[in-house]
């Protein structure tokens, strides 16, 4: 079976879809599929094409059993709607060209959304070259863009909603990263064939037994220092100012330190806020190689997973919570709904605080600091729960069998 993964985001970029799709592609290849990836020149999250890929329209690479086709994409640091649309549609156009003339006919096309518009390429490739389309939704778009006030243009939103329905209706299967996403789609489009494709953790690839001593030494963190960590995109949806406000509230507890790892559009705003609050208990660290992340997570005592308070996120499961849980680190979760139900109520892998409520977050931080014996207990709970329910190898095997069934129908 030949599988084409169509995605705007893929390693060497770092991020949730990049890691998840790279993992799925590898497992599919191990299961005997011939896997190709059609993606953009790496540029995320700094919105600048990586040095090795600059001034190129097309580049083909081979990584193990994976054939990777990369094509040009318009990138610009502007946050305006026009710039975003240019970014999305440039890849829609170039990926269609490369898909038509540089890739083989595939039995299955897996298209990653967002961006929603990439579904245009996926459908055109399906109709011109054959194969079945699996449209994977990791974030409901345009609903999320509308509710987060990122897109306000009513005409654009209206067109996008119609396109969304058209793509779903012409897909052989629509998969969603969370049960909430699947339910949303099923409720609005009851005739669409849907399935839950959860995210997870690569237990056989990720160093869950890593030591954090080297990371602590490098960043001058004392052995008895209570370290809270966030690692990931510094974006609008995360609402990371709650961590800085919490740091301000706990500044008298000198043993508590907050580490923020990553980059993104909100970095400048956050660093400026830290300066204005005169915070000495917060360290900003840029993106670090994925190979070093296990050591970074091992160095923390608890891991903060925030999102803004929005009904849209009641069905969200931030991918960044899997690695700390798999390593036995408790999470302090600021995401209500599905994530809270799974990882706090059922998995008992950490503590919950109301999203964007810095006072409540500070209380959870101080509670764990004062009751450090709770850390190991919560951490072990989370580790066992994730191991049993969110092992990526098992998830990939189950999804692969769905693809086989779709291919045969």
N, C-alpha and C positions, 0 to 999 in steps of 0.2 A: 504493500500500500504506500502510495506517494502522498506525503503531507506537505503543504505549504503554509507556513506561519507568516501572516502579513501583519506587521506591527511597526509603528513609528519609533518605538523605543526598544533598544536591545543593547546588551553589553558590547563594548566596554563601558557604556553608561551604567551608572548605579541607580537603583530605585526598585520599587515593588514590581511593576510589570516586567522590567528587564530581567530581574532575578527569577521570577516565576516562569516566564516564557522560555528562558534559557534552560531551566531545569526540566520543564515539560518536553522540550525538543530533545534533550539528552535521553530522557527515559523512553520517548517514542522510538528513537534510533536504536536503543538497546533492545526494544521489543520487536525489532525487525523492520520498522518502517524506513523508507527513504525520505529524509526530512530536509527541506529547504526553508530558508528564512529570507523574506523580502523586507528590508528595513531601510531606514534613513542613515545618512552619515551621522555618526555620533556627535551630539551637541548639548545634550541635556545634563544638568539643569542650568548651566551657565549661559545657554543660548549662544554658543560659540563653537563652531565645528572644531573638533579635536585636530591637533597639529598634523597628525599622520594622514588625515583625510581631507585637508584643505585643497581647494581648487580641483576637485574631482567631481565628475558627473556620475560615474559608475565605477564600482569596485567589487570584484568577486573575491571571496575568501573561502578557505576551507578550515574548519575547526573540528578535528576528529572526523566523525561521520556526517557532520552538518555542512551543507553548502549554504553560504551566506551571500546574498546579493544586496549591496548597499547602493543607494542612489541619492542624488543631490536633493537638498531641502533648503528653503529660504529660512534663514534664522536672523533674528533681530532682537535686541534687548528691550525694545519697547513693549509695554504691557497693554497697549491699545488693542481694541477689537480688530481693526484692520490688519495690524501686524500679526495677530494670532491667526486670522483667517488666511493670510498669505502663507504662514507657516504650514497650516493644515493642508491647504489646497495645492501648494507646490508639491507636497509629497503625494497627494492623490494623483496628480498628473504624472510625476516621474515614476512612481511605483507602477502605474498602469503601463507606461511605456516599457519599463524593464520587465514587468510581469508578462507582457505580451511577446516580447522578442528575446528575452534572455532566460526565461524559466521554462521547464517542461510542463506538460499537461499533468495536473495533479488530481488525485482521487478525492482529497479533502483539502479545503482551504479553511484555515482558522484565522479569523480576523479579530484583532484586538481593538476594543473601543473603551475609552476615547483614544483618538478623536473619532466621533461618530461618522464624519465625512469619509473616512477611509472605507466605510462600507460601500461607497460608490465604486471604488476600485475593485473591491471584493466581488460585487455583483457582476461587474463588467467582465472580470476574469472568469467567473463561473459561467456566464452566458456565452463567452467566446471560446473558451478552452475546455469547458466541461468541468465536472467534479461537483461535489456537494459542499455547501457553505455552512460553517459553524461560526456564529457571530458571538464572540465572548465579551460580555459587558462587565467591566471592573468598576465603572462609575456611571450612574444614570445621567446621560447627557441628551438633551439640553436641560433637564430638570435641575441638575445640580448647579449649572451655570446661572439659571434663573433665580433659584432660591438663595444662592450665595451672592447675588447681585453683581455677578461678573459680566453678564450680558443683559442689557436692558431693552435693546431694540426689539419691539414687538413683531415686526415683519420677519426679522432673522429668526426669532424664537418660533414663530408660526411655521416657517419653512422647515426648520430643524425638527420640530415635532412630527411633521408629516413625513419627513425623510426617515426618522426613527421608525415609525410604523411600517413604512414601505420596506425598509431593510429587514426588520423582524419577520414580516410576512413572506419575504422571499428567501429566508434562510431555512435550511433543513433542520437546524437546531440552534437555539439561543441559550447560551450558558451564562450564568451569573456568578460573581465571586462570593456573594452572600445570599442567604435565604431571603433576606429583605428585598434584594434586587430581583430575584426570581419571582417573588410574590407580586412585586410591583408590576413587572412585565406581564405575568399571567393574568392579573386582575384587569389590566387594560387591554390585553390582546389574548383572550382565552383560547383562540385557535392556534396560537404559536406553540411549537414544541419546545419546552424549556427544561433545563436541568441545573442543578447546583454543582458548580466546580469550585470547591473551597481552595483557599490558599493553604500553605502549610510550611513545613520545614524539612530540609534535606538532612536527615539524621546520619546518613552514610557519607555526606560530603562536608557538613559543617562541623567545626571543631568545638563540640559542646563541652569538652573537658578542658578548655583553654584556661590558662592562668592569667590573672590580671596584674601581677606584680610589676612586670616591665612597663605597662601602661601607667601605673601609679607613679613609678619612679620618673618616667619621662615627663609627666605633667605635675610633678612635685606634690603628689597626694599622699598624706601620711597614712600609716597603717590603720589608725583608729578613726580616720576621717570618714564621715558618713556621706557617701557619694550617690547623688541622684543623677540619672542620665536620660537624655533624649538624643536619638540619632535618626536622621532622616531629612526629608525636604523641609526647608524653612519657608513654608508657604502660607497663604492666606487662610486656608481651611483648617490648619492646625491650631491657630489661635495661641501661638507660643508666648504671647505676652503674659499669659497666666503663670508661666513658670517664673518669669522675672518678677512679677508682683509677689508671688509666693516667696521668692528668694529675699525680697525686701522685708517681708513679714517675719522671716526666720533669721534675719541677719544677726540677731543677738546670740543665736546658737552657732558659735564660731566653728564648731566641728562639722557643720553641714555645708556641703559644696554641691553646686549644680554644674553639670557638664553638658554642653549643647554641641553636638557633632552634626555637620552637614552644611549645606549651602542652599540658596534659593532666593526668590524675589523679596522675602521679608528680612533678609539678613541685615541689611543696612539699618532698617527701622528698629530692629531688635537691639543691635549693638548701640545705637544712639540712645535707646531707652535705658539700657544698662548704664551708660555714662551719666545720663540725667539722674538716675536713682543712686549713683555712686556705689554700685554693687561691686564688692570685692570677692563675693562668694560664688560668682558665675564665671565659667571659662568657656569661651567660644573656640571650637576647633573646626576647621574646614573639613571638606570631604577627606576621608582616609581610605586607603585601598581595602577592598572587600576582604582580602585575606587577613587584614589586621582587625576586622570588626569583632571577631570572637574574643580577642584579648581585651578590647575596649569594654565590651559588655561584661566580661569576667571581672573587670575592675570596679564595677558599680555595686552598690548594695541594693538598690531598687531602680526600676526603670519607669519613667513617666510616659504615658501614652495619651496625649490630649487631642481633642478636636473641638471646633466651635460648637456652641449650643444651637442646634438646628435639627428640626424634625427629619431632615434629609438623612442625617447620620444615625438615626435609630436602626437602620439596617446596614450600618457600616461595620467592617472588621478591619482595622488598620493592620497592614501586613507586618509592621515593625514589632508587633507584640509577640510574634512566634519565636524569634530567636532568643530573647531573654527568658521566656518561659521554658524553652527547650534546654536552656543552660541552668535552670533552677533559680532564676532571679525573679522575685515577685514584681508584679507590675502595679502601678498606681494609675488606674484607668479613668480618664475623663471622657468616656464615650458611653452614652446610655443606649438601651435597647438590646439588639442582638449580641453585641460584643460583651456587654455586662452580663447578660443571661448565660452566655457560654463560658466565659473565662473567670468570672467572679462568682456568680451564683452556683453554677454547676462545677466548674473546674477548681474553684476556690484557690486561684493562683495569685491573688492580690487583693487590693482594696479599691473601692470605687469612690470617686468624688464627682460632684455635680459639674458638668462641663462649664468652663470659664469662671468657676467659683474659686478664686485664689485663696480665700479664707479657709474653705473646706479642704482644699489641697494642702495648705500649710498644716492643718490639723492632722492629716494622714501622714505627712512627712514627719512631723514631730512625734506622732504615736510610734512609728516604726523606729525612729531614732532612739526613743526611750525604751522600746521593747524589741531589742534586736534579736531575741530568741525566736520571734515570730517570723523572721526572714527565712530561715531554713525550712520551716514548716510550710509556709505559703509557697516557697520556691519548689519544694518537692511535689506539692499538690499540682502545681501548674505543669511541671515537667512530665508527670505521669499522664495528665489529661491530654496534653498536646501529643505525646508519644502514641497514645491509643487512638486519637481521633483526627490528627492533622499531619500524618506522615506523607510527605509529597510522593514518595515512591508508590505507596498504596493508592493515593488519589490518582496518580498518572495511570496506573494499571486499570483502575475502574473506568476512567475516562477513555482510555484507548479502546476498551471493549465496546463502549458506546459508539466510537468512531467506526469500528469494524462493522457494527450493526447498521449504522447509517450508510456506509459504503455499500453494503450488501442489499439494501432496500431499493 
